[in-house]
């Protein structure tokens, strides 16, 4: 059995929030127009877990989602872009802010800090566990 990979997906909460994902039950993660982020979408597998990060407003990890459908053609374009489907797993008991992530020594190498313009980044299993612990959340 393949190991679960971990990711961080960013969304501006006024466009699509974690609360909206919970309400909808699932959504298509589409509209990604950066080649590196697209390739990260294509690397996702069903069952992979994603930290849901609110960008611009809030700037915090607020929940966990699960990939429910692997990468497929983004229906919003005929060009070579991909999307995945995700479903909510759990809201974090305590949002983990960008400042808290920056301040945690064990997260100094997290890709979201080094590649901060990417909307989809890889997260190591250790980084994922650290953020869950900081968010006072167990899965």
MARBA-3410 file (N, C-alpha, C, O; in Angstrom, 1 decimal):
139
0.8,-1.2,0.0,0.0,0.0,0.0,0.9,1.3,0.0,1.9,1.3,0.7 ~ 0.5,2.2,-0.8,1.3,3.5,-0.9,1.2,4.3,0.3,0.1,4.3,1.0 ~ 2.2,5.0,0.7,2.2,5.9,1.8,1.4,7.1,1.5,1.5,7.7,0.4 ~ 0.7,7.6,2.5,0.0,8.9,2.3,0.9,10.0,2.2,1.9,10.1,3.0 ~ 0.7,10.9,1.3,1.5,12.1,1.1,0.8,13.2,1.8,-0.4,13.1,2.0
1.5,14.3,2.1,0.9,15.4,2.8,1.2,16.7,2.0,2.2,16.8,1.4 ~ 0.2,17.6,2.0,0.3,18.8,1.2,-0.3,19.9,1.9,-0.9,19.8,3.0 ~ 0.0,21.1,1.4,-0.7,22.3,2.0,-1.3,23.0,0.8,-0.6,23.3,-0.2 ~ -2.6,23.3,0.9,-3.3,24.0,-0.2,-3.8,25.4,0.4,-4.3,25.4,1.5 ~ -3.6,26.4,-0.4,-4.0,27.7,0.0,-5.2,28.2,-0.7,-5.4,27.9,-1.9
-6.0,28.9,0.0,-7.2,29.5,-0.5,-7.5,30.8,0.2,-7.4,30.9,1.4 ~ -7.9,31.8,-0.6,-8.3,33.1,0.1,-9.7,32.8,0.6,-10.6,32.4,-0.1 ~ -9.9,33.0,1.9,-11.2,32.6,2.5,-12.4,33.3,2.0,-13.5,32.8,2.0 ~ -12.3,34.5,1.4,-13.4,35.2,0.8,-13.8,34.6,-0.5,-14.9,34.8,-1.0 ~ -12.9,33.8,-1.1,-13.2,33.1,-2.4,-13.7,31.7,-2.1,-14.7,31.2,-2.6
-13.0,31.0,-1.2,-13.4,29.6,-0.8,-12.8,29.3,0.6,-11.6,29.1,0.6 ~ -13.6,29.2,1.6,-13.1,28.9,3.0,-13.2,27.4,3.3,-13.9,26.7,2.7 ~ -12.5,27.1,4.4,-12.7,25.7,4.9,-14.1,25.5,5.4,-14.6,24.4,5.2 ~ -14.7,26.5,6.0,-16.1,26.3,6.4,-17.0,26.0,5.2,-18.0,25.2,5.3 ~ -16.7,26.6,4.1,-17.5,26.3,2.9,-17.3,24.9,2.4,-18.2,24.2,2.0
-16.0,24.4,2.5,-15.7,23.0,2.1,-16.5,22.1,3.0,-17.1,21.1,2.5 ~ -16.6,22.4,4.3,-17.4,21.5,5.2,-18.8,21.6,4.8,-19.5,20.5,4.8 ~ -19.3,22.7,4.5,-20.7,22.9,4.1,-21.0,22.1,2.8,-22.0,21.4,2.7 ~ -20.1,22.2,1.8,-20.3,21.6,0.5,-20.0,20.1,0.6,-20.6,19.3,-0.2 ~ -19.2,19.6,1.5,-18.9,18.2,1.6,-17.7,17.7,0.7,-17.1,16.8,1.0
-17.5,18.4,-0.4,-16.4,18.2,-1.3,-16.3,19.3,-2.3,-17.3,20.0,-2.5 ~ -15.2,19.5,-2.9,-15.1,20.5,-4.0,-14.0,20.1,-4.9,-13.1,19.3,-4.6 ~ -14.0,20.7,-6.1,-13.0,20.5,-7.1,-11.9,21.6,-6.8,-12.3,22.8,-6.7 ~ -10.6,21.2,-6.6,-9.6,22.2,-6.4,-9.0,22.6,-7.7,-8.1,21.9,-8.3 ~ -9.6,23.6,-8.3,-9.3,24.0,-9.7,-8.8,25.4,-9.8,-8.6,26.1,-8.8
-8.5,25.8,-11.0,-8.0,27.2,-11.2,-6.6,27.5,-10.9,-6.1,28.6,-11.0 ~ -5.8,26.4,-10.7,-4.4,26.5,-10.4,-3.7,26.8,-11.7,-3.8,26.0,-12.6 ~ -2.9,27.9,-11.8,-2.3,28.3,-13.1,-0.8,28.6,-12.9,-0.3,29.5,-13.4 ~ -0.2,27.7,-12.1,1.3,27.7,-11.9,1.8,26.3,-12.2,1.2,25.4,-11.7 ~ 2.8,26.2,-13.0,3.3,24.9,-13.4,3.7,24.0,-12.3,3.4,22.8,-12.2
4.5,24.6,-11.3,4.9,23.8,-10.2,3.8,23.3,-9.3,3.7,22.2,-8.9 ~ 2.8,24.2,-9.1,1.7,23.8,-8.3,0.8,22.8,-9.0,0.3,21.9,-8.4 ~ 0.7,23.0,-10.3,0.0,22.0,-11.1,0.6,20.6,-11.0,-0.1,19.6,-10.9 ~ 1.9,20.6,-11.1,2.7,19.3,-11.0,2.4,18.7,-9.6,2.4,17.5,-9.4 ~ 2.3,19.5,-8.6,2.0,19.0,-7.2,0.6,18.4,-7.2,0.4,17.4,-6.6
-0.3,19.1,-7.9,-1.7,18.5,-8.0,-1.6,17.1,-8.6,-2.3,16.2,-8.2 ~ -0.8,17.0,-9.7,-0.7,15.8,-10.4,-0.1,14.7,-9.6,-0.2,13.5,-9.9 ~ 0.7,15.0,-8.6,1.4,14.1,-7.7,0.5,13.6,-6.6,0.8,12.6,-5.9 ~ -0.6,14.2,-6.4,-1.6,13.8,-5.3,-2.3,12.5,-5.7,-2.5,12.2,-6.9 ~ -2.6,11.7,-4.7,-3.3,10.5,-4.8,-4.5,10.5,-3.9,-4.5,11.2,-2.9
-5.5,9.7,-4.2,-6.7,9.6,-3.4,-6.2,9.1,-2.0,-5.4,8.2,-1.8 ~ -6.7,9.8,-1.0,-6.3,9.5,0.4,-5.2,10.4,1.0,-5.0,10.5,2.2 ~ -4.5,11.1,0.1,-3.5,12.1,0.6,-4.2,13.2,1.4,-5.3,13.5,1.2 ~ -3.5,13.7,2.4,-4.0,14.7,3.3,-3.5,16.1,3.0,-2.3,16.2,2.7 ~ -4.3,17.1,3.1,-3.9,18.5,2.8,-4.2,19.4,4.0,-5.3,19.4,4.5
-3.3,20.2,4.4,-3.5,21.2,5.3,-4.2,22.3,4.5,-3.7,22.7,3.5 ~ -5.3,22.8,5.0,-6.1,23.9,4.4,-5.7,25.2,5.0,-5.9,25.5,6.2 ~ -5.0,26.1,4.2,-4.4,27.3,4.6,-5.2,28.5,4.1,-5.4,28.6,2.9 ~ -5.7,29.4,5.0,-6.4,30.6,4.5,-5.3,31.7,4.3,-4.6,32.1,5.2 ~ -5.2,32.1,3.0,-4.2,33.1,2.7,-4.8,34.5,2.7,-6.0,34.6,2.7
-4.0,35.5,2.7,-4.4,36.9,2.7,-5.1,37.3,3.9,-4.6,38.0,4.8 ~ -6.4,36.8,4.1,-7.1,37.1,5.4,-6.9,35.9,6.3,-7.1,34.8,5.9 ~ -6.5,36.2,7.5,-6.3,35.1,8.5,-4.9,34.6,8.5,-4.3,34.4,9.6 ~ -4.4,34.2,7.3,-3.0,33.6,7.2,-2.8,32.6,8.2,-1.9,32.7,9.1 ~ -3.6,31.5,8.1,-3.4,30.4,9.1,-3.9,29.1,8.5,-4.8,29.1,7.6
-3.3,28.0,9.0,-3.8,26.7,8.7,-5.1,26.5,9.6,-5.0,26.6,10.8 ~ -6.2,26.2,8.9,-7.5,26.1,9.7,-8.1,24.7,9.6,-9.1,24.5,10.4 ~ -7.7,23.8,8.7,-8.3,22.5,8.7,-7.5,21.5,7.9,-6.4,21.8,7.4 ~ -8.0,20.3,7.8,-7.4,19.2,7.0,-8.4,18.7,6.0,-9.6,18.5,6.4 ~ -8.0,18.5,4.8,-8.8,17.9,3.8,-8.1,16.7,3.2,-7.0,16.4,3.5
-8.9,15.8,2.6,-8.4,14.6,2.0,-8.7,14.6,0.5,-9.8,15.0,0.0 ~ -7.7,14.2,-0.3,-7.9,14.1,-1.8,-8.9,12.9,-2.0,-8.6,11.8,-1.6 ~ -10.0,13.2,-2.7,-11.0,12.2,-2.9,-11.0,11.8,-4.4,-11.7,10.8,-4.7 ~ -10.4,12.5,-5.3,-10.3,12.2,-6.7,-8.9,12.7,-7.2,-8.6,13.9,-7.0 ~ -8.1,11.8,-7.8,-6.8,12.2,-8.2,-6.9,13.1,-9.4,-8.0,13.4,-9.9
-5.8,13.7,-9.8,-5.7,14.7,-10.8,-6.4,14.4,-12.1,-6.3,13.2,-12.6 ~ -7.2,15.3,-12.6,-7.9,15.2,-13.9,-7.9,16.6,-14.6,-7.6,17.6,-14.0 ~ -8.2,16.6,-15.9,-8.2,17.9,-16.6,-9.1,18.9,-15.9,-10.3,18.6,-15.6 ~ -8.6,20.1,-15.7,-9.4,21.2,-15.2,-10.5,21.6,-16.2,-10.1,22.0,-17.3 ~ -11.8,21.4,-15.9,-12.8,21.7,-16.9,-13.0,23.1,-17.2,-13.7,23.5,-18.1
-12.3,24.0,-16.5,-12.4,25.4,-16.7,-11.5,25.9,-17.9,-11.5,27.1,-18.2 ~ -10.8,25.0,-18.5,-9.9,25.4,-19.5,-9.6,24.2,-20.5,-9.7,23.1,-20.0 ~ -9.3,24.5,-21.7,-8.9,23.4,-22.6,-7.3,23.3,-22.6,-6.8,22.3,-23.2 ~ -6.6,24.2,-21.9,-5.2,24.1,-21.8,-4.8,23.0,-20.8,-5.7,22.4,-20.2 ~ -3.5,22.7,-20.7,-3.0,21.6,-20.0,-2.9,21.9,-18.5,-1.8,22.0,-17.9
-4.1,22.0,-17.8,-4.1,22.3,-16.4,-4.9,21.2,-15.7,-5.8,20.6,-16.3 ~ -4.6,21.0,-14.5,-5.2,19.9,-13.7,-5.9,20.4,-12.5,-5.7,21.5,-12.0 ~ -6.8,19.5,-11.9,-7.4,19.8,-10.7,-7.6,18.4,-9.9,-7.4,17.4,-10.5 ~ -7.9,18.5,-8.7,-8.3,17.3,-7.9,-9.5,17.6,-7.1,-9.9,18.8,-7.0 ~ -10.2,16.6,-6.6,-11.3,16.8,-5.7,-10.8,16.6,-4.3,-10.0,15.7,-4.0
-11.3,17.4,-3.3,-11.0,17.2,-1.9,-12.3,17.2,-1.1,-13.3,17.8,-1.5 ~ -12.2,16.6,0.1,-13.3,16.6,1.1,-12.7,16.9,2.4,-11.5,16.7,2.7 ~ -13.6,17.5,3.3,-13.1,17.9,4.6,-12.8,16.7,5.5,-13.5,15.7,5.4 ~ -11.8,16.8,6.3,-11.5,15.8,7.3,-11.8,16.3,8.7,-12.6,15.7,9.5 ~ -11.2,17.5,9.1,-11.4,18.1,10.4,-10.9,19.5,10.4,-10.0,19.9,9.7
-11.6,20.3,11.1,-11.2,21.7,11.4,-10.1,21.6,12.5,-10.3,20.8,13.4 ~ -9.1,22.5,12.5,-8.2,22.5,13.6,-8.9,23.2,14.8,-9.6,24.1,14.6 ~ -8.6,22.6,15.9,-9.2,23.2,17.2,-8.7,24.6,17.4,-9.4,25.4,17.9 ~ -7.5,24.8,16.9,-6.9,26.2,17.1,-6.1,26.4,15.8,-5.2,25.7,15.4 ~ -6.5,27.5,15.0,-5.8,27.8,13.8,-4.3,28.0,14.1,-3.9,28.6,15.1
-3.5,27.6,13.2,-2.0,27.8,13.3,-1.6,28.9,12.3,-1.7,28.7,11.1 ~ -1.2,30.0,12.9,-0.9,31.2,12.1,0.4,31.1,11.4,1.3,30.3,11.8 ~ 0.6,31.9,10.3,1.8,32.0,9.6,3.0,32.4,10.6,4.1,31.9,10.5 ~ 2.7,33.3,11.5,3.7,33.7,12.4,4.2,32.6,13.3,5.3,32.4,13.6 ~ 3.2,31.7,13.7,3.6,30.6,14.6,4.4,29.6,13.8,5.3,29.0,14.3
4.0,29.4,12.5,4.8,28.5,11.6,6.2,29.0,11.5,7.2,28.3,11.6 ~ 6.3,30.3,11.2,7.7,30.9,11.0,8.5,30.8,12.3,9.7,30.7,12.3 ~ 7.8,30.9,13.5,8.5,30.9,14.7,8.9,29.5,15.2,9.7,29.4,16.2 ~ 8.5,28.4,14.6,8.7,27.1,15.1,10.0,26.6,14.3,10.0,26.4,13.1 ~ 11.0,26.3,15.1,12.3,25.9,14.5,12.2,24.6,13.7,12.8,24.5,12.6
11.3,23.7,14.1,11.2,22.4,13.4,10.4,22.6,12.0,10.4,21.7,11.2 ~ 9.9,23.8,11.8,9.2,24.1,10.5,10.0,25.1,9.7,9.5,25.6,8.7 ~ 11.2,25.3,10.0,12.1,26.3,9.3,12.2,25.9,7.8,12.4,26.8,7.0 ~ 12.2,24.6,7.5,12.4,24.2,6.1,11.0,23.9,5.4,11.1,23.4,4.2 ~ 9.9,24.2,6.0,8.6,23.8,5.3,8.5,24.6,4.0,8.9,25.8,3.9
8.1,23.9,3.0,8.1,24.4,1.6,7.3,25.7,1.5,7.6,26.6,0.7 ~ 6.2,25.8,2.2,5.3,27.0,2.1,6.1,28.3,2.4,5.7,29.4,2.0 ~ 7.1,28.2,3.3,7.9,29.4,3.6,8.9,29.7,2.5,9.2,30.9,2.3 ~ 9.4,28.7,1.9,10.4,28.9,0.9,9.8,29.1,-0.5,10.4,29.8,-1.3 ~ 8.6,28.6,-0.7,7.9,28.8,-2.0,6.6,29.4,-1.8,5.5,28.9,-2.1
6.6,30.6,-1.1,5.4,31.2,-0.6,4.4,31.6,-1.7,3.2,32.0,-1.3 ~ 4.8,31.7,-2.9,3.8,32.1,-4.0,3.0,30.9,-4.5,2.0,31.0,-5.2 ~ 3.4,29.7,-4.1,2.7,28.5,-4.6,1.5,28.2,-3.8,1.5,28.3,-2.6 ~ 0.4,27.9,-4.5,-0.9,27.6,-3.9,-1.0,26.1,-3.4,-1.9,25.8,-2.7 ~ -0.1,25.3,-3.9,-0.1,23.9,-3.5,1.4,23.5,-3.3,2.2,23.5,-4.2
1.7,23.1,-2.0,3.1,22.7,-1.7,3.1,21.4,-1.0,2.1,21.0,-0.3 ~ 4.2,20.7,-1.1,4.4,19.4,-0.3,4.7,19.7,1.1,5.3,20.8,1.4 ~ 4.3,18.9,2.0,4.6,18.9,3.4,5.1,17.6,3.9,4.5,16.6,3.5 ~ 6.1,17.5,4.7,6.6,16.2,5.1,5.7,15.7,6.2,4.9,16.5,6.8 ~ 5.7,14.4,6.5,4.9,13.8,7.5,5.2,14.5,8.9,4.3,14.7,9.7
6.5,14.8,9.2,6.8,15.4,10.4,6.3,16.8,10.5,5.8,17.2,11.6 ~ 6.3,17.6,9.4,5.8,18.9,9.4,4.3,18.9,9.6,3.7,19.7,10.4 ~ 3.6,17.9,9.0,2.2,17.8,9.1,1.8,17.5,10.6,0.9,18.1,11.1 ~ 2.5,16.6,11.2,2.2,16.2,12.6,2.5,17.4,13.5,1.7,17.6,14.4 ~ 3.5,18.2,13.2,3.8,19.3,14.1,2.7,20.4,14.0,2.3,20.9,15.0
2.2,20.6,12.8,1.1,21.6,12.6,-0.1,21.1,13.3,-0.9,21.9,13.9 ~ -0.4,19.8,13.2,-1.6,19.3,13.9,-1.5,19.5,15.4,-2.4,19.9,16.0 ~ -0.3,19.2,15.9,-0.1,19.4,17.3,-0.2,20.8,17.7,-0.8,21.1,18.8 ~ 0.3,21.7,17.0,0.2,23.2,17.2,-1.2,23.6,17.2,-1.7,24.5,18.0 ~ -2.0,22.9,16.3,-3.4,23.2,16.2,-4.3,22.5,17.2,-5.5,22.5,17.1
-3.7,21.8,18.1,-4.4,21.0,19.1,-5.4,20.1,18.5,-6.6,20.0,19.0 ~ -5.0,19.4,17.5,-5.9,18.5,16.7,-5.3,17.1,16.5,-4.1,17.0,16.1 ~ -6.1,16.1,16.7,-5.6,14.7,16.4,-6.6,14.2,15.4,-7.8,14.5,15.4 ~ -6.0,13.4,14.4,-6.9,12.8,13.4,-7.1,11.3,13.8,-7.8,10.6,13.0
END
